[in-house]
Amino acid sequence: MKRRDFSKLTIASAFIGLNPLEILSASSNNKDQLKISLAQWSLNKAIKSGELSPLDFAKKARSFDIDAIEYVSGLYTNHTDTLKKISMQKLSKELLKRSDDYGIDNVLIMIDSQGSLASSNKKERLKAIDNHKKWIDFSYEIGCETMRVNLSGETKLDRWTENSIKSLTELSDYNKNINVVVENHGGLSSNGKYLSNVMSKVNIDNCGTLPDFGNFCIDGSPRACNEWYDIYKGLEELMPYAHAVSAKSYDFDDSGNETKIDYSKMIDIVKKAGYKGYIGIEYEGSRMSEDDGIIATKKLLEKLI
């Protein structure tokens, strides 16, 4: 057994009063069930304000009794000066050590601001590919099986499709141990039909999607959207290619139900697709605190799963 696996079992045993072998047996019996992870963006306010160090993400996840996490590159590059103080190599070693210490699995990393992979400017697109390859290496070093990218840089559908296919093919072939996935994250990528078409044409096992419950705004931003794609139709279209799922949440009523998204309907779509991986909590609300929003999302997912 790997040291991380044993560490995870030992820490979990302290929480629920079982010995590691009992937990291992239970984990084996539940291996085909949906699992819950925590997206680092759920804590972006605390990290940006300096209240929470991005290096303490694993520790924070353990406080919620969550044992799998999804990193956000921008919280180490754009929104903090972490990578100005240490190299990517040192950062990878530090994140791996801390996740090991708390028995946490690093399952995914979301990459932003590394160039436009769908750009029709060849020089710009190739530079973006090179930038993303560095993060593929980083993903492998910290044990993430999946890396999320964005498809931006082009507004004309035919060119966007062609450029996206080229970039995703090269990135997916770079390291077959890393899944390269695209999130519905604005513009053409938030159109489920368009993005699923790209996936069908790439047709590489380690290339797929990261369907997000809430990011189906095709004109504007989620908080000021002029046109929405049908979120339930979009999820159905993207799930056949999913290597991960993002459970976006904004607010909850007194019964614990999400007020903007029918979570029951969403989870039914996920289950009908035969998906067996992680569903990442990504709380983006403003009324509740980040901690309370994470806890509310976790409770609702546990109930529905």
C-alpha positions as a printed NumPy array, in Angstrom:
array([[  0.   ,   0.   ,   0.   ],
       [  1.253,   3.503,  -0.858],
       [  2.176,   5.786,   2.029],
       [ -0.567,   8.236,   1.053],
       [ -3.199,   5.497,   1.065],
       [ -2.138,   4.281,   4.498],
       [ -2.009,   7.85 ,   5.822],
       [ -5.508,   8.461,   4.516],
       [ -6.835,   5.319,   6.19 ],
       [ -5.118,   6.108,   9.482],
       [ -6.487,   9.658,   9.619],
       [ -9.972,   8.508,   8.671],
       [ -9.885,   5.871,  11.409],
       [ -9.419,   8.599,  14.006],
       [-12.586,  10.302,  12.813],
       [-14.946,   7.333,  12.788],
       [-13.444,   4.914,  15.3  ],
       [-12.521,   2.074,  12.919],
       [ -9.152,   0.542,  12.284],
       [ -7.528,   1.079,   8.866],
       [ -8.3  ,  -2.449,   7.626],
       [-11.999,  -1.997,   8.322],
       [-11.975,   1.259,   6.39 ],
       [-10.056,  -0.332,   3.521],
       [-12.684,  -3.073,   3.285],
       [-15.506,  -0.528,   3.255],
       [-13.692,   1.558,   0.64 ],
       [-13.309,  -1.485,  -1.616],
       [-17.019,  -2.27 ,  -1.366],
       [-17.912,   1.332,  -2.324],
       [-15.404,   1.827,  -5.12 ],
       [-18.124,   2.103,  -7.769],
       [-20.034,   4.836,  -5.968],
       [-19.878,   8.557,  -6.623],
       [-17.335,  10.353,  -4.456],
       [-17.111,  13.922,  -3.194],
       [-14.137,  16.237,  -3.652],
       [-13.598,  19.908,  -2.849],
       [-12.721,  22.508,  -5.47 ],
       [-10.281,  25.117,  -4.194],
       [-12.322,  27.888,  -5.809],
       [-14.893,  27.368,  -3.029],
       [-12.317,  29.047,  -0.777],
       [-11.141,  31.733,  -3.188],
       [-12.295,  34.661,  -1.008],
       [-10.398,  33.421,   2.033],
       [ -7.298,  32.761,  -0.073],
       [ -7.387,  36.102,  -1.903],
       [ -7.825,  37.997,   1.362],
       [ -4.877,  36.204,   2.947],
       [ -7.062,  34.572,   5.592],
       [ -6.173,  31.127,   4.229],
       [ -2.865,  30.175,   2.644],
       [ -3.323,  28.219,  -0.595],
       [ -0.709,  25.851,   0.815],
       [ -3.164,  24.874,   3.57 ],
       [ -5.843,  23.65 ,   1.183],
       [ -5.417,  19.986,   2.156],
       [ -5.63 ,  20.836,   5.852],
       [ -8.783,  22.866,   5.272],
       [-10.408,  20.073,   3.263],
       [ -9.72 ,  17.62 ,   6.092],
       [-11.602,  19.966,   8.476],
       [-14.721,  19.279,   6.377],
       [-13.995,  15.524,   6.419],
       [-13.359,  15.649,   2.673],
       [-10.468,  13.523,   1.429],
       [-10.067,  14.556,  -2.215],
       [ -9.242,  17.996,  -3.583],
       [ -9.197,  19.981,  -6.821],
       [ -6.611,  22.742,  -7.114],
       [ -6.936,  26.046,  -8.988],
       [ -3.706,  27.269, -10.612],
       [ -4.761,  30.914, -10.456],
       [ -4.796,  30.813,  -6.674],
       [ -1.026,  30.22 ,  -6.826],
       [ -0.296,  32.561,  -9.753],
       [ -2.805,  35.394, -10.319],
       [ -4.435,  35.866,  -6.93 ],
       [ -1.469,  35.268,  -4.612],
       [  2.281,  35.628,  -5.028],
       [  2.978,  31.992,  -4.148],
       [  4.839,  31.18 ,  -7.359],
       [  6.85 ,  34.377,  -7.086],
       [  8.36 ,  33.046,  -3.862],
       [  8.965,  29.423,  -4.832],
       [  9.405,  27.46 ,  -8.051],
       [  6.792,  25.147,  -9.542],
       [  9.004,  22.198,  -8.561],
       [  9.163,  23.277,  -4.923],
       [  5.438,  24.026,  -4.918],
       [  4.601,  20.562,  -6.232],
       [  6.705,  18.912,  -3.527],
       [  5.118,  21.049,  -0.814],
       [  1.549,  20.39 ,  -1.959],
       [  2.22 ,  16.668,  -2.216],
       [  3.74 ,  16.574,   1.257],
       [  0.813,  18.429,   2.801],
       [ -1.805,  16.298,   1.065],
       [  0.033,  13.183,   2.25 ],
       [  0.198,  14.535,   5.792],
       [ -3.586,  14.912,   5.921],
       [ -4.469,  11.763,   3.993],
       [ -5.851,  13.731,   1.046],
       [ -6.003,  12.613,  -2.582],
       [ -5.034,  15.19 ,  -5.195],
       [ -7.457,  14.4  ,  -8.009],
       [ -7.651,  17.434, -10.296],
       [ -6.157,  20.82 , -11.05 ],
       [ -7.9  ,  23.647, -12.92 ],
       [ -5.635,  25.736, -15.163],
       [ -6.361,  29.36 , -16.011],
       [ -4.543,  32.293, -17.637],
       [ -2.03 ,  30.157, -19.526],
       [ -2.977,  31.269, -23.025],
       [ -5.761,  30.753, -25.542],
       [ -5.924,  27.157, -26.727],
       [ -8.609,  27.953, -29.319],
       [ -6.876,  30.986, -30.818],
       [ -6.576,  31.265, -34.592],
       [ -3.205,  32.933, -34.105],
       [ -0.935,  29.91 , -34.496],
       [  1.976,  31.407, -32.564],
       [ -0.319,  32.331, -29.692],
       [ -1.99 ,  28.909, -29.666],
       [  1.306,  27.003, -29.705],
       [  2.599,  29.15 , -26.841],
       [ -0.556,  28.283, -24.883],
       [  0.04 ,  24.585, -25.545],
       [  3.61 ,  24.851, -24.219],
       [  2.381,  26.674, -21.111],
       [ -0.197,  23.971, -20.436],
       [  2.352,  21.189, -20.881],
       [  4.254,  22.592, -17.887],
       [  1.08 ,  22.223, -15.843],
       [  0.571,  18.68 , -17.113],
       [  4.017,  17.912, -15.664],
       [  2.965,  19.631, -12.436],
       [ -0.289,  17.647, -12.326],
       [  1.632,  14.4  , -12.647],
       [  4.089,  15.385,  -9.911],
       [  1.362,  16.077,  -7.329],
       [ -0.627,  12.968,  -8.228],
       [ -3.58 ,  14.547, -10.024],
       [ -5.068,  12.311, -12.698],
       [ -6.974,  15.14 , -14.359],
       [ -6.177,  18.662, -15.555],
       [ -8.874,  21.115, -16.602],
       [ -8.243,  23.591, -19.413],
       [-10.329,  26.315, -21.059],
       [-11.083,  26.746, -24.753],
       [-10.976,  30.476, -25.391],
       [ -9.554,  32.802, -28.027],
       [-11.98 ,  32.401, -30.926],
       [-15.635,  33.399, -31.47 ],
       [-16.269,  31.839, -34.877],
       [-17.586,  28.312, -34.342],
       [-15.782,  26.552, -37.194],
       [-12.399,  28.032, -36.298],
       [-12.972,  27.486, -32.573],
       [-13.798,  23.841, -33.222],
       [-10.78 ,  23.238, -35.46 ],
       [ -8.328,  24.994, -33.167],
       [ -9.711,  23.285, -30.065],
       [ -9.334,  19.852, -31.626],
       [ -5.694,  20.517, -32.548],
       [ -4.747,  21.814, -29.1  ],
       [ -6.561,  19.101, -27.167],
       [ -5.087,  16.363, -29.322],
       [ -1.524,  17.562, -28.702],
       [ -2.081,  18.019, -24.955],
       [ -3.773,  14.644, -24.556],
       [ -0.945,  12.878, -26.381],
       [  1.7  ,  14.604, -24.24 ],
       [  1.115,  12.401, -21.179],
       [ -1.436,   9.598, -21.361],
       [ -1.458,   9.351, -17.549],
       [ -3.195,  12.731, -17.292],
       [ -6.766,  13.329, -18.375],
       [ -7.111,  16.646, -20.19 ],
       [-10.631,  17.943, -19.685],
       [-12.577,  21.011, -20.759],
       [-15.08 ,  22.761, -18.551],
       [-18.12 ,  24.595, -19.867],
       [-16.605,  27.933, -18.902],
       [-18.118,  30.69 , -21.001],
       [-18.564,  31.502, -24.674],
       [-18.714,  28.628, -27.134],
       [-17.539,  26.112, -24.525],
       [-20.762,  26.676, -22.544],
       [-22.806,  25.36 , -25.443],
       [-23.145,  21.65 , -24.653],
       [-23.71 ,  20.709, -28.283],
       [-20.603,  22.518, -29.494],
       [-18.29 ,  21.186, -26.773],
       [-19.527,  17.594, -27.073],
       [-18.905,  17.815, -30.814],
       [-15.283,  18.761, -30.164],
       [-14.91 ,  15.759, -27.85 ],
       [-16.394,  13.359, -30.381],
       [-13.895,  14.565, -32.99 ],
       [-10.866,  14.456, -30.692],
       [-11.862,  10.914, -29.679],
       [ -8.952,  10.242, -27.307],
       [ -9.526,   8.265, -24.111],
       [ -7.748,  10.712, -21.813],
       [ -9.493,  13.761, -23.277],
       [-12.928,  14.686, -22.018],
       [-15.108,  17.145, -20.164],
       [-15.586,  18.622, -16.722],
       [-19.311,  19.44 , -16.739],
       [-20.137,  22.264, -14.323],
       [-23.728,  22.488, -13.063],
       [-23.809,  26.266, -13.358],
       [-21.415,  27.499, -16.057],
       [-23.783,  27.396, -19.029],
       [-23.878,  31.128, -19.742],
       [-23.136,  31.563, -23.444],
       [-23.408,  35.368, -23.5  ],
       [-22.195,  37.4  , -20.551],
       [-21.172,  36.126, -17.13 ],
       [-23.045,  33.858, -14.692],
       [-23.871,  36.854, -12.484],
       [-24.97 ,  39.037, -15.435],
       [-25.908,  36.585, -18.166],
       [-27.722,  37.656, -21.317],
       [-28.315,  34.146, -22.614],
       [-28.247,  30.782, -20.866],
       [-27.864,  27.369, -22.436],
       [-30.252,  24.825, -20.904],
       [-28.202,  23.58 , -17.949],
       [-29.861,  20.155, -17.792],
       [-29.598,  19.55 , -21.532],
       [-25.991,  20.742, -21.411],
       [-25.113,  18.332, -18.62 ],
       [-26.673,  15.433, -20.529],
       [-24.607,  16.312, -23.606],
       [-21.313,  16.567, -21.716],
       [-21.623,  13.62 , -19.326],
       [-20.679,  10.917, -21.889],
       [-17.194,  12.471, -21.991],
       [-16.869,  13.371, -18.29 ],
       [-13.736,  12.587, -16.29 ],
       [-14.915,  14.864, -13.47 ],
       [-18.043,  16.788, -12.46 ],
       [-18.318,  20.186, -10.77 ],
       [-21.264,  20.734,  -8.42 ],
       [-21.652,  24.498,  -8.59 ],
       [-23.782,  25.967,  -5.801],
       [-24.944,  29.472,  -4.924],
       [-27.494,  29.387,  -2.106],
       [-29.734,  27.047,  -0.098],
       [-33.243,  27.156,   1.358],
       [-34.264,  26.099,   4.86 ],
       [-34.647,  22.488,   3.681],
       [-31.071,  22.355,   2.404],
       [-31.949,  22.463,  -1.294],
       [-29.974,  24.567,  -3.756],
       [-32.178,  27.487,  -4.806],
       [-30.941,  28.047,  -8.386],
       [-30.202,  24.492,  -9.555],
       [-32.303,  21.34 ,  -9.236],
       [-29.598,  19.167,  -7.708],
       [-31.808,  16.081,  -7.681],
       [-32.282,  16.371, -11.429],
       [-28.576,  16.998, -11.963],
       [-27.469,  13.997,  -9.92 ],
       [-29.987,  11.806, -11.747],
       [-28.392,  12.853, -15.049],
       [-24.927,  12.074, -13.665],
       [-26.023,   8.635, -12.461],
       [-27.857,   7.756, -15.689],
       [-24.654,   8.499, -17.6  ],
       [-22.941,   5.742, -15.597],
       [-20.409,   8.151, -14.146],
       [-18.423,   6.779, -11.161],
       [-15.869,   9.482, -10.397],
       [-15.617,  12.533,  -8.178],
       [-18.168,  15.31 ,  -7.897],
       [-16.384,  18.464,  -6.805],
       [-17.999,  20.965,  -4.466],
       [-17.686,  24.446,  -5.956],
       [-19.554,  26.954,  -3.809],
       [-19.805,  30.46 ,  -5.306],
       [-22.496,  32.064,  -3.185],
       [-22.408,  35.363,  -1.351],
       [-25.114,  35.128,   1.339],
       [-23.526,  32.249,   3.222],
       [-19.898,  32.074,   4.287],
       [-17.587,  29.891,   2.222],
       [-17.382,  27.331,   5.017],
       [-21.159,  27.169,   5.443],
       [-21.689,  26.949,   1.691],
       [-19.234,  24.06 ,   1.41 ],
       [-20.932,  22.23 ,   4.283],
       [-24.415,  22.787,   2.802],
       [-23.312,  21.535,  -0.627],
       [-21.641,  18.49 ,   0.917],
       [-24.789,  17.599,   2.895],
       [-26.985,  17.868,  -0.185],
       [-24.629,  15.776,  -2.316],
       [-24.387,  13.097,   0.409],
       [-28.174,  12.957,   0.606],
       [-28.624,  12.585,  -3.159],
       [-25.688,  10.245,  -3.738]])
